[in-house]
Amino acid sequence: QLAMIYEFQGFKPVIKESAYVHETATIIGNVIIGEKVYIGPGAVIRGDWGQIIIEDGCNVQENCVVHMFPGVSIRLEEGAHVGHGAIIHGANLGANVLIGMNAVVMDRSSIGAGSIVGALSFVKADTQIPERSLVVG
């Protein structure tokens, strides 16, 4: 069975053939999903107000939400992992970033390549995390 994939205001998601999108995931609007990406059950990737690019090899696990404020484009760079239940709202993730379970990363934040954001952490809006950092709390 196919995932719930919806066009929004003329934007239809683009999903590479090698990507896996679970049938209960919801993909809306201006979303580009790269090669060998995993989108888990219940995940919502909502490109209704801006563009979401999920590069090759990313992993967006069960019940995650990826969204943004109007006019914002966000990118999950190659190999980024978003743990169970995490929310990425208007933030960019560098290559090989790990976002822990149920963490929240807010608007205009940037998580540098190779960084880890611990489970249940809150990254407030406009936070710039350098590469190879550990963020908890």
Order of alpha helices (4+ residues) and beta strands (2+ residues): beta-beta-beta-beta-beta-beta-beta-beta-beta-beta-beta-beta-beta-beta-beta-beta-beta-beta-beta
